[in-house]
Amino acid sequence: MLSPLLLAAARSVRTRRLVTSVPLTRGVVDRFVAGEDLDAAIGVARGLGADGLRVTLDHLGEDTTDQGQARATRDAYLEMFAAFEEQGLAGGADASVKLSALGQVLGGDLALDNARELCAAAGRVGMTVTLDMEDHTTVDSTLGILGKLRVDFPWVGVAVQAMLRRSEGDLRDLAGSGSRVRLVKGAYAEPASVAFQSKRDVDLAYVRGLRILMRGDGYPMIASHDPRLIEIALALASERSPTSYEFQMLYGIRTEEQRRLAETHQMRVYVPYGADWYGYFMRRLAERPANLVFFLRSFVSR
């Protein structure tokens, strides 16, 4: 019952104001967010790289309704690409981008133009870009922009949420040669008409998605912390080259398992940073009761 409430709170302006006004201890936010500025993200990326882990960087922000905000998000990514090149961290790194933060809801080609500029900049420094997937109302727009970007940047990746009923069809369309697809369970509150609701049904949908991707000619990115799903993915990938797929996990979650997988497989950590951490933070609390307990304990121990 708590997860739907927390996911709804992630979209609530009133709750956002309440939570962000509380003087949270840095240990709470820092568990899931690298920091509020680029220097913090660079420091985390450097440390992960020293442990053999790749990174995908997410400059936090979403639901941009102003062109100025969209341009500011674009510029933040451009700054990040330049800094990672300067620091020698760009090779093999990835940027996770929410099209809503680039002006997707504003219509026209604003989000596409901003994303195209990011892809060009990423390519110049040896990085890649993966489009995050948001709630179900954005899927068609996101896939449409993906198709246009791949004309010039065929390496652009995209996330697909297993919980959405339409996703098996989308995965079949996306499982072609060279296609980078990040398979996630999904972290948005969606109606039963478009999404599976029980954990069991979502897990089964995830496995079906894994089968589609592993049988295809693309590059599956298995984004899960679930030990059982990871074992299933390893079994399905037994006949694939170990360089033809990768595992992905969120920063701060199952860090020991991340390092264990990195010893024999390609392992990438999703590293969010930035001041606009609220929506991301609330979705992490919704995913696991243990995260909420950790959050509440911070207040008791203060």
Buried (B, 14 or more C-beta within 10 A) or exposed (E): EEBEEBBEBBBEEEBBEEBEEEEBEEEBBBBBBBBBEBEBBBBBBEEBBEEEBBBBBBBBBBBBEEEEBBBBBBEBBBEBBBBBBEEEBBEEBBBBBBBBBBBBBBEEEBBBBBBBBBBBBBBEBBBBBBBBBBBBEBBEBBBEBBEBBBEEBEBBBBBBBBBBBBBBEBBBEBBEEEBBBBBBBBBBBBEEEBBBEEEEBBBEBBBBBBBBBBEBEBBBBBBBBBEEBBEBBBEBBEEEEEEEBBBBBBBBBBBEBBBEBBEEBBBBBBBBBBEBBBBBBBBBBBBEEEBBEBBEEBEEEE
